[in-house]
Amino acid sequence: MGVVVGTYRLALAAIGFVAQLWAPSTGVTFDLEDYVYFTNQSNLLLAVVMLWGGIAVLTRRTEPPPWLFGAVTLFLLITGLVSYLILDPAPAGEEVVALGLTHDQLVHRLTPLATFVHFVLLVPHRRLRIRTAALWLLYPVAYCAFTTVRGVLSPGSDYPYGFIDVAELGYGGLVLNVLIYGVGFFVLGLALVGIDRLLPARAIVGRREPEPIPRAPLVPAE
């Protein structure tokens, strides 16, 4: 079953890299400015972690720790939920990139769902703690700090998302949004930890540890 896990991870990594770096109209492109967006950062992190995890399974090397898989899952769920509940819909007529889906559908719909499925089925469980959910918040908080500093140092730069736009909200509004979203993201992280605690310790789909070879009984010397 390790082949199934490795193949799934490598396929998810490939989708992540394609969604970030390739389009039919432009070919392979990389624009650092695109990675101001949390969506692109989280999907690139997903691709890197899944590439590591897929190669590790197939070569029987050390896999990414469960907390890292959990972190990637949380960040992708944040991406999907914020896109679905808060952001404006993608403009019509966006070109199809892969699997019959547009870039927006790949990074906001497919990868969050596929990552959650991976977390539930292909990752060992009962390793996460409440403090893990708190530590996961460091990245969204750091991201918010980064966008704020960037906006201050580069006044002509657009803020990537309206709910962290200091120019529109003011610092009081920004702090309020950070608190509201921070609590929401923490609750989402706690939900992941709760799911982890409810699932079997071993991955539902994946490699099973070999059964220990029984030792022959010791025969006393005569």
PyRosetta script that sets phi, psi and omega in degrees:
from pyrosetta import init, pose_from_sequence

init()
pose = pose_from_sequence("MGVVVGTYRLALAAIGFVAQLWAPSTGVTFDLEDYVYFTNQSNLLLAVVMLWGGIAVLTRRTEPPPWLFGAVTLFLLITGLVSYLILDPAPAGEEVVALGLTHDQLVHRLTPLATFVHFVLLVPHRRLRIRTAALWLLYPVAYCAFTTVRGVLSPGSDYPYGFIDVAELGYGGLVLNVLIYGVGFFVLGLALVGIDRLLPARAIVGRREPEPIPRAPLVPAE")
pose.set_psi(1, -13.5)
pose.set_omega(1, 177.4)
pose.set_phi(2, -60.7)
pose.set_psi(2, -31.0)
pose.set_omega(2, 178.4)
pose.set_phi(3, -64.8)
pose.set_psi(3, -38.5)
pose.set_omega(3, 178.9)
pose.set_phi(4, -63.5)
pose.set_psi(4, -46.5)
pose.set_omega(4, -179.8)
pose.set_phi(5, -63.2)
pose.set_psi(5, -48.1)
pose.set_omega(5, -179.2)
pose.set_phi(6, -61.1)
pose.set_psi(6, -42.3)
pose.set_omega(6, -179.6)
pose.set_phi(7, -65.3)
pose.set_psi(7, -42.6)
pose.set_omega(7, 179.3)
pose.set_phi(8, -61.3)
pose.set_psi(8, -45.4)
pose.set_omega(8, -178.8)
pose.set_phi(9, -65.2)
pose.set_psi(9, -43.0)
pose.set_omega(9, -180.0)
pose.set_phi(10, -66.6)
pose.set_psi(10, -35.8)
pose.set_omega(10, 177.3)
pose.set_phi(11, -65.2)
pose.set_psi(11, -41.2)
pose.set_omega(11, 178.9)
pose.set_phi(12, -67.4)
pose.set_psi(12, -37.8)
pose.set_omega(12, 175.7)
pose.set_phi(13, -62.7)
pose.set_psi(13, -43.3)
pose.set_omega(13, 179.9)
pose.set_phi(14, -62.2)
pose.set_psi(14, -42.0)
pose.set_omega(14, 178.0)
pose.set_phi(15, -61.6)
pose.set_psi(15, -42.8)
pose.set_omega(15, 179.6)
pose.set_phi(16, -61.8)
pose.set_psi(16, -45.6)
pose.set_omega(16, -180.0)
pose.set_phi(17, -67.1)
pose.set_psi(17, -41.9)
pose.set_omega(17, 179.3)
pose.set_phi(18, -62.0)
pose.set_psi(18, -45.8)
pose.set_omega(18, -178.7)
pose.set_phi(19, -60.9)
pose.set_psi(19, -32.0)
pose.set_omega(19, -177.2)
pose.set_phi(20, -86.8)
pose.set_psi(20, -35.3)
pose.set_omega(20, -164.4)
pose.set_phi(21, -116.8)
pose.set_psi(21, -2.4)
pose.set_omega(21, -174.0)
pose.set_phi(22, -141.8)
pose.set_psi(22, 146.0)
pose.set_omega(22, 172.4)
pose.set_phi(23, -149.6)
pose.set_psi(23, 147.0)
pose.set_omega(23, -178.2)
pose.set_phi(24, -57.2)
pose.set_psi(24, -34.7)
pose.set_omega(24, -174.6)
pose.set_phi(25, -80.9)
pose.set_psi(25, -22.6)
pose.set_omega(25, -175.2)
pose.set_phi(26, -119.0)
pose.set_psi(26, -15.0)
pose.set_omega(26, -173.6)
pose.set_phi(27, 74.7)
pose.set_psi(27, -150.6)
pose.set_omega(27, -179.0)
pose.set_phi(28, -79.6)
pose.set_psi(28, 124.9)
pose.set_omega(28, 179.2)
pose.set_phi(29, -139.1)
pose.set_psi(29, 153.4)
pose.set_omega(29, 174.1)
pose.set_phi(30, -142.7)
pose.set_psi(30, 116.7)
pose.set_omega(30, 178.5)
pose.set_phi(31, -123.0)
pose.set_psi(31, 113.9)
pose.set_omega(31, -176.5)
pose.set_phi(32, -58.1)
pose.set_psi(32, -30.0)
pose.set_omega(32, -178.9)
pose.set_phi(33, -63.1)
pose.set_psi(33, -26.8)
pose.set_omega(33, 179.2)
pose.set_phi(34, -63.7)
pose.set_psi(34, -24.3)
pose.set_omega(34, -174.0)
pose.set_phi(35, -89.9)
pose.set_psi(35, 14.6)
pose.set_omega(35, 165.4)
pose.set_phi(36, -70.9)
pose.set_psi(36, -24.0)
pose.set_omega(36, -176.3)
pose.set_phi(37, -84.0)
pose.set_psi(37, 134.3)
pose.set_omega(37, 178.1)
pose.set_phi(38, -58.7)
pose.set_psi(38, -38.3)
pose.set_omega(38, 179.6)
pose.set_phi(39, -55.6)
pose.set_psi(39, -49.2)
pose.set_omega(39, -177.6)
pose.set_phi(40, -70.3)
pose.set_psi(40, -37.5)
pose.set_omega(40, 177.5)
pose.set_phi(41, -62.8)
pose.set_psi(41, -46.9)
pose.set_omega(41, -177.5)
pose.set_phi(42, -66.3)
pose.set_psi(42, -38.4)
pose.set_omega(42, 179.3)
pose.set_phi(43, -71.1)
pose.set_psi(43, -34.1)
pose.set_omega(43, 176.0)
pose.set_phi(44, -68.3)
pose.set_psi(44, -41.0)
pose.set_omega(44, 175.8)
pose.set_phi(45, -60.4)
pose.set_psi(45, -42.5)
pose.set_omega(45, 176.5)
pose.set_phi(46, -56.6)
pose.set_psi(46, -48.4)
pose.set_omega(46, -177.4)
pose.set_phi(47, -60.7)
pose.set_psi(47, -42.5)
pose.set_omega(47, -179.1)
pose.set_phi(48, -66.3)
pose.set_psi(48, -46.4)
pose.set_omega(48, -178.3)
pose.set_phi(49, -65.9)
pose.set_psi(49, -40.3)
pose.set_omega(49, 179.8)
pose.set_phi(50, -69.9)
pose.set_psi(50, -34.1)
pose.set_omega(50, 175.1)
pose.set_phi(51, -63.0)
pose.set_psi(51, -47.1)
pose.set_omega(51, 176.0)
pose.set_phi(52, -58.3)
pose.set_psi(52, -49.4)
pose.set_omega(52, -177.7)
pose.set_phi(53, -64.8)
pose.set_psi(53, -39.0)
pose.set_omega(53, -180.0)
pose.set_phi(54, -67.1)
pose.set_psi(54, -45.3)
pose.set_omega(54, 178.7)
pose.set_phi(55, -64.6)
pose.set_psi(55, -39.8)
pose.set_omega(55, -178.6)
pose.set_phi(56, -62.4)
pose.set_psi(56, -42.4)
pose.set_omega(56, 179.6)
pose.set_phi(57, -65.3)
pose.set_psi(57, -46.7)
pose.set_omega(57, -175.1)
pose.set_phi(58, -70.4)
pose.set_psi(58, -26.0)
pose.set_omega(58, 179.4)
pose.set_phi(59, -103.7)
pose.set_psi(59, 3.8)
pose.set_omega(59, 179.6)
pose.set_phi(60, 58.1)
pose.set_psi(60, 43.9)
pose.set_omega(60, 174.8)
pose.set_phi(61, -104.7)
pose.set_psi(61, 178.7)
pose.set_omega(61, -179.3)
pose.set_phi(62, -66.7)
pose.set_psi(62, 126.8)
pose.set_omega(62, -178.8)
pose.set_phi(63, -87.7)
pose.set_psi(63, 163.1)
pose.set_omega(63, 173.3)
pose.set_phi(64, -57.4)
pose.set_psi(64, 144.4)
pose.set_omega(64, -179.2)
pose.set_phi(65, -66.8)
pose.set_psi(65, 153.5)
pose.set_omega(65, -179.6)
pose.set_phi(66, -56.5)
pose.set_psi(66, -33.7)
pose.set_omega(66, -179.8)
pose.set_phi(67, -64.2)
pose.set_psi(67, -31.2)
pose.set_omega(67, 179.3)
pose.set_phi(68, -73.0)
pose.set_psi(68, -41.6)
pose.set_omega(68, 174.1)
pose.set_phi(69, -60.0)
pose.set_psi(69, -40.3)
pose.set_omega(69, 178.2)
pose.set_phi(70, -64.0)
pose.set_psi(70, -40.8)
pose.set_omega(70, 179.2)
pose.set_phi(71, -62.0)
pose.set_psi(71, -46.9)
pose.set_omega(71, 179.6)
pose.set_phi(72, -61.1)
pose.set_psi(72, -40.8)
pose.set_omega(72, 178.6)
pose.set_phi(73, -61.5)
pose.set_psi(73, -45.6)
pose.set_omega(73, 178.9)
pose.set_phi(74, -60.9)
pose.set_psi(74, -46.2)
pose.set_omega(74, -176.9)
pose.set_phi(75, -64.6)
pose.set_psi(75, -35.7)
pose.set_omega(75, 178.2)
pose.set_phi(76, -73.0)
pose.set_psi(76, -35.5)
pose.set_omega(76, 175.2)
pose.set_phi(77, -64.9)
pose.set_psi(77, -40.1)
pose.set_omega(77, 175.0)
pose.set_phi(78, -58.5)
pose.set_psi(78, -46.0)
pose.set_omega(78, 179.0)
pose.set_phi(79, -57.1)
pose.set_psi(79, -48.6)
pose.set_omega(79, -177.5)
pose.set_phi(80, -67.0)
pose.set_psi(80, -44.3)
pose.set_omega(80, -177.0)
pose.set_phi(81, -69.2)
pose.set_psi(81, -42.3)
pose.set_omega(81, 178.2)
pose.set_phi(82, -62.6)
pose.set_psi(82, -41.4)
pose.set_omega(82, 178.6)
pose.set_phi(83, -62.7)
pose.set_psi(83, -43.3)
pose.set_omega(83, -175.1)
pose.set_phi(84, -73.3)
pose.set_psi(84, -38.7)
pose.set_omega(84, -171.0)
pose.set_phi(85, -97.0)
pose.set_psi(85, -24.2)
pose.set_omega(85, -168.9)
pose.set_phi(86, -121.2)
pose.set_psi(86, -47.5)
pose.set_omega(86, -172.4)
pose.set_phi(87, -74.4)
pose.set_psi(87, 157.5)
pose.set_omega(87, 175.3)
pose.set_phi(88, -69.1)
pose.set_psi(88, 149.8)
pose.set_omega(88, 177.6)
pose.set_phi(89, -60.4)
pose.set_psi(89, 152.8)
pose.set_omega(89, 177.1)
pose.set_phi(90, -65.2)
pose.set_psi(90, 146.8)
pose.set_omega(90, 179.6)
pose.set_phi(91, -63.7)
pose.set_psi(91, 147.7)
pose.set_omega(91, 179.7)
pose.set_phi(92, -67.9)
pose.set_psi(92, 153.6)
pose.set_omega(92, 176.5)
pose.set_phi(93, 86.9)
pose.set_psi(93, 9.3)
pose.set_omega(93, 177.8)
pose.set_phi(94, -65.0)
pose.set_psi(94, 139.5)
pose.set_omega(94, -174.7)
pose.set_phi(95, -72.5)
pose.set_psi(95, 149.2)
pose.set_omega(95, 176.4)
pose.set_phi(96, -74.0)
pose.set_psi(96, 131.9)
pose.set_omega(96, -177.5)
pose.set_phi(97, -102.6)
pose.set_psi(97, -49.8)
pose.set_omega(97, -177.5)
pose.set_phi(98, -160.7)
pose.set_psi(98, 151.1)
pose.set_omega(98, 176.8)
pose.set_phi(99, 57.4)
pose.set_psi(99, 26.9)
pose.set_omega(99, -178.7)
pose.set_phi(100, 73.7)
pose.set_psi(100, 14.0)
pose.set_omega(100, -175.9)
pose.set_phi(101, -118.2)
pose.set_psi(101, 151.0)
pose.set_omega(101, 175.7)
pose.set_phi(102, -81.6)
pose.set_psi(102, 170.9)
pose.set_omega(102, 177.1)
pose.set_phi(103, -57.3)
pose.set_psi(103, -45.5)
pose.set_omega(103, -179.5)
pose.set_phi(104, -60.0)
pose.set_psi(104, -43.3)
pose.set_omega(104, 180.0)
pose.set_phi(105, -67.9)
pose.set_psi(105, -34.6)
pose.set_omega(105, 179.2)
pose.set_phi(106, -66.2)
pose.set_psi(106, -50.6)
pose.set_omega(106, -171.5)
pose.set_phi(107, -85.5)
pose.set_psi(107, -20.3)
pose.set_omega(107, -178.3)
pose.set_phi(108, -105.3)
pose.set_psi(108, -16.6)
pose.set_omega(108, -177.0)
pose.set_phi(109, -122.5)
pose.set_psi(109, -57.1)
pose.set_omega(109, -172.9)
pose.set_phi(110, -67.7)
pose.set_psi(110, -53.5)
pose.set_omega(110, -174.6)
pose.set_phi(111, -65.7)
pose.set_psi(111, -38.7)
pose.set_omega(111, 174.9)
pose.set_phi(112, -60.8)
pose.set_psi(112, -42.6)
pose.set_omega(112, 180.0)
pose.set_phi(113, -66.8)
pose.set_psi(113, -46.2)
pose.set_omega(113, -178.7)
pose.set_phi(114, -64.6)
pose.set_psi(114, -34.2)
pose.set_omega(114, 178.9)
pose.set_phi(115, -69.8)
pose.set_psi(115, -38.3)
pose.set_omega(115, 177.6)
pose.set_phi(116, -65.6)
pose.set_psi(116, -41.9)
pose.set_omega(116, 176.2)
pose.set_phi(117, -59.7)
pose.set_psi(117, -42.8)
pose.set_omega(117, 177.8)
pose.set_phi(118, -60.3)
pose.set_psi(118, -44.7)
pose.set_omega(118, -179.4)
pose.set_phi(119, -60.8)
pose.set_psi(119, -42.6)
pose.set_omega(119, -177.0)
pose.set_phi(120, -71.4)
pose.set_psi(120, -43.1)
pose.set_omega(120, -169.4)
pose.set_phi(121, -98.9)
pose.set_psi(121, -32.0)
pose.set_omega(121, -166.3)
pose.set_phi(122, -113.7)
pose.set_psi(122, 7.3)
pose.set_omega(122, -177.4)
pose.set_phi(123, -119.3)
pose.set_psi(123, 136.9)
pose.set_omega(123, 173.1)
pose.set_phi(124, -64.8)
pose.set_psi(124, 147.7)
pose.set_omega(124, -172.5)
pose.set_phi(125, -120.1)
pose.set_psi(125, -177.2)
pose.set_omega(125, -178.6)
pose.set_phi(126, 64.7)
pose.set_psi(126, 32.0)
pose.set_omega(126, 175.6)
pose.set_phi(127, -111.7)
pose.set_psi(127, -10.5)
pose.set_omega(127, -172.6)
pose.set_phi(128, -96.4)
pose.set_psi(128, 154.5)
pose.set_omega(128, -178.6)
pose.set_phi(129, -131.6)
pose.set_psi(129, 168.0)
pose.set_omega(129, 178.8)
pose.set_phi(130, -59.7)
pose.set_psi(130, -39.2)
pose.set_omega(130, 179.7)
pose.set_phi(131, -63.6)
pose.set_psi(131, -25.2)
pose.set_omega(131, 176.3)
pose.set_phi(132, -62.8)
pose.set_psi(132, -43.3)
pose.set_omega(132, 178.7)
pose.set_phi(133, -61.9)
pose.set_psi(133, -36.3)
pose.set_omega(133, 177.7)
pose.set_phi(134, -67.3)
pose.set_psi(134, -41.4)
pose.set_omega(134, -179.8)
pose.set_phi(135, -66.6)
pose.set_psi(135, -33.2)
pose.set_omega(135, 177.6)
pose.set_phi(136, -59.1)
pose.set_psi(136, -28.6)
pose.set_omega(136, -177.6)
pose.set_phi(137, -68.3)
pose.set_psi(137, -16.6)
pose.set_omega(137, -178.0)
pose.set_phi(138, -59.2)
pose.set_psi(138, -35.5)
pose.set_omega(138, -178.4)
pose.set_phi(139, -69.8)
pose.set_psi(139, -51.0)
pose.set_omega(139, 176.6)
pose.set_phi(140, -58.3)
pose.set_psi(140, -37.9)
pose.set_omega(140, 178.4)
pose.set_phi(141, -65.3)
pose.set_psi(141, -44.3)
pose.set_omega(141, 178.0)
pose.set_phi(142, -62.5)
pose.set_psi(142, -37.5)
pose.set_omega(142, 178.5)
pose.set_phi(143, -63.5)
pose.set_psi(143, -43.8)
pose.set_omega(143, 179.2)
pose.set_phi(144, -63.1)
pose.set_psi(144, -42.3)
pose.set_omega(144, 177.9)
pose.set_phi(145, -61.8)
pose.set_psi(145, -41.5)
pose.set_omega(145, 179.7)
pose.set_phi(146, -61.1)
pose.set_psi(146, -46.7)
pose.set_omega(146, -177.8)
pose.set_phi(147, -67.1)
pose.set_psi(147, -34.3)
pose.set_omega(147, 179.2)
pose.set_phi(148, -67.6)
pose.set_psi(148, -47.6)
pose.set_omega(148, 178.9)
pose.set_phi(149, -61.9)
pose.set_psi(149, -41.7)
pose.set_omega(149, 178.9)
pose.set_phi(150, -60.7)
pose.set_psi(150, -42.2)
pose.set_omega(150, 179.9)
pose.set_phi(151, -65.5)
pose.set_psi(151, -36.2)
pose.set_omega(151, 179.4)
pose.set_phi(152, -70.5)
pose.set_psi(152, -42.5)
pose.set_omega(152, -176.4)
pose.set_phi(153, -79.5)
pose.set_psi(153, -23.5)
pose.set_omega(153, 179.6)
pose.set_phi(154, -126.9)
pose.set_psi(154, 78.7)
pose.set_omega(154, -174.0)
pose.set_phi(155, -57.2)
pose.set_psi(155, -25.0)
pose.set_omega(155, -179.9)
pose.set_phi(156, -80.4)
pose.set_psi(156, -9.0)
pose.set_omega(156, -177.3)
pose.set_phi(157, -82.1)
pose.set_psi(157, 139.6)
pose.set_omega(157, 176.4)
pose.set_phi(158, -76.9)
pose.set_psi(158, 144.6)
pose.set_omega(158, 171.8)
pose.set_phi(159, -74.3)
pose.set_psi(159, 138.8)
pose.set_omega(159, -173.9)
pose.set_phi(160, -65.7)
pose.set_psi(160, -28.7)
pose.set_omega(160, -178.1)
pose.set_phi(161, -137.8)
pose.set_psi(161, 143.4)
pose.set_omega(161, -177.6)
pose.set_phi(162, -63.5)
pose.set_psi(162, -30.6)
pose.set_omega(162, -176.0)
pose.set_phi(163, -78.5)
pose.set_psi(163, -0.4)
pose.set_omega(163, 172.3)
pose.set_phi(164, -127.7)
pose.set_psi(164, 23.1)
pose.set_omega(164, -178.5)
pose.set_phi(165, -86.1)
pose.set_psi(165, 101.0)
pose.set_omega(165, -178.4)
pose.set_phi(166, -63.0)
pose.set_psi(166, -34.3)
pose.set_omega(166, -178.8)
pose.set_phi(167, -60.9)
pose.set_psi(167, -33.4)
pose.set_omega(167, 180.0)
pose.set_phi(168, -91.9)
pose.set_psi(168, -38.7)
pose.set_omega(168, -171.8)
pose.set_phi(169, -90.5)
pose.set_psi(169, -28.9)
pose.set_omega(169, -168.0)
pose.set_phi(170, 77.6)
pose.set_psi(170, 167.1)
pose.set_omega(170, -176.8)
pose.set_phi(171, -69.2)
pose.set_psi(171, -32.2)
pose.set_omega(171, 176.6)
pose.set_phi(172, -63.6)
pose.set_psi(172, -44.5)
pose.set_omega(172, 178.0)
pose.set_phi(173, -65.1)
pose.set_psi(173, -37.8)
pose.set_omega(173, 177.9)
pose.set_phi(174, -62.9)
pose.set_psi(174, -46.9)
pose.set_omega(174, -179.7)
pose.set_phi(175, -61.6)
pose.set_psi(175, -41.7)
pose.set_omega(175, 178.9)
pose.set_phi(176, -61.5)
pose.set_psi(176, -44.6)
pose.set_omega(176, 179.2)
pose.set_phi(177, -64.7)
pose.set_psi(177, -39.8)
pose.set_omega(177, 178.5)
pose.set_phi(178, -60.8)
pose.set_psi(178, -41.7)
pose.set_omega(178, 179.0)
pose.set_phi(179, -65.7)
pose.set_psi(179, -44.8)
pose.set_omega(179, -178.3)
pose.set_phi(180, -64.2)
pose.set_psi(180, -50.5)
pose.set_omega(180, -178.8)
pose.set_phi(181, -68.6)
pose.set_psi(181, -35.1)
pose.set_omega(181, 178.0)
pose.set_phi(182, -60.3)
pose.set_psi(182, -44.2)
pose.set_omega(182, 177.8)
pose.set_phi(183, -63.2)
pose.set_psi(183, -43.4)
pose.set_omega(183, 179.1)
pose.set_phi(184, -61.6)
pose.set_psi(184, -43.6)
pose.set_omega(184, -179.9)
pose.set_phi(185, -67.7)
pose.set_psi(185, -35.7)
pose.set_omega(185, 177.6)
pose.set_phi(186, -65.3)
pose.set_psi(186, -42.0)
pose.set_omega(186, 177.3)
pose.set_phi(187, -62.7)
pose.set_psi(187, -40.1)
pose.set_omega(187, 177.3)
pose.set_phi(188, -63.5)
pose.set_psi(188, -41.3)
pose.set_omega(188, 176.2)
pose.set_phi(189, -62.7)
pose.set_psi(189, -40.8)
pose.set_omega(189, 177.0)
pose.set_phi(190, -62.9)
pose.set_psi(190, -36.4)
pose.set_omega(190, 177.2)
pose.set_phi(191, -62.9)
pose.set_psi(191, -40.0)
pose.set_omega(191, 176.7)
pose.set_phi(192, -63.7)
pose.set_psi(192, -42.6)
pose.set_omega(192, 178.1)
pose.set_phi(193, -62.4)
pose.set_psi(193, -40.2)
pose.set_omega(193, 178.0)
pose.set_phi(194, -63.2)
pose.set_psi(194, -42.5)
pose.set_omega(194, 176.4)
pose.set_phi(195, -61.5)
pose.set_psi(195, -42.8)
pose.set_omega(195, 179.1)
pose.set_phi(196, -59.3)
pose.set_psi(196, -39.3)
pose.set_omega(196, -178.1)
pose.set_phi(197, -72.6)
pose.set_psi(197, -24.6)
pose.set_omega(197, -177.8)
pose.set_phi(198, -85.8)
pose.set_psi(198, -24.4)
pose.set_omega(198, -175.2)
pose.set_phi(199, -83.2)
pose.set_psi(199, 161.0)
pose.set_omega(199, 178.4)
pose.set_phi(200, -59.9)
pose.set_psi(200, 151.9)
pose.set_omega(200, -177.9)
pose.set_phi(201, -62.5)
pose.set_psi(201, -40.6)
pose.set_omega(201, 177.1)
pose.set_phi(202, -84.4)
pose.set_psi(202, 151.0)
pose.set_omega(202, 177.4)
pose.set_phi(203, -57.9)
pose.set_psi(203, 138.8)
pose.set_omega(203, -179.7)
pose.set_phi(204, -64.6)
pose.set_psi(204, -39.6)
pose.set_omega(204, 175.7)
pose.set_phi(205, -121.9)
pose.set_psi(205, 126.7)
pose.set_omega(205, 179.0)
pose.set_phi(206, 150.8)
pose.set_psi(206, -168.8)
pose.set_omega(206, -177.2)
pose.set_phi(207, -70.4)
pose.set_psi(207, 140.9)
pose.set_omega(207, 171.5)
pose.set_phi(208, -105.3)
pose.set_psi(208, 141.6)
pose.set_omega(208, 177.7)
pose.set_phi(209, -66.8)
pose.set_psi(209, 138.8)
pose.set_omega(209, -179.9)
pose.set_phi(210, -61.6)
pose.set_psi(210, 143.0)
pose.set_omega(210, 177.2)
pose.set_phi(211, -66.0)
pose.set_psi(211, 139.1)
pose.set_omega(211, 179.3)
pose.set_phi(212, -64.5)
pose.set_psi(212, 140.8)
pose.set_omega(212, 179.0)
pose.set_phi(213, -76.8)
pose.set_psi(213, 122.5)
pose.set_omega(213, -178.4)
pose.set_phi(214, -64.5)
pose.set_psi(214, 138.8)
pose.set_omega(214, 179.1)
pose.set_phi(215, -84.2)
pose.set_psi(215, 144.3)
pose.set_omega(215, 177.1)
pose.set_phi(216, -68.1)
pose.set_psi(216, 139.0)
pose.set_omega(216, 179.8)
pose.set_phi(217, -62.2)
pose.set_psi(217, 144.7)
pose.set_omega(217, 178.1)
pose.set_phi(218, -74.1)
pose.set_psi(218, 131.8)
pose.set_omega(218, 178.7)
pose.set_phi(219, -101.4)
pose.set_psi(219, 118.3)
pose.set_omega(219, -179.2)
pose.set_phi(220, -61.5)
pose.set_psi(220, 139.9)
pose.set_omega(220, 178.6)
pose.set_phi(221, -67.5)
pose.set_psi(221, 141.7)
pose.set_omega(221, 179.7)
pose.set_phi(222, -91.7)
pose.dump_pdb("model.pdb")
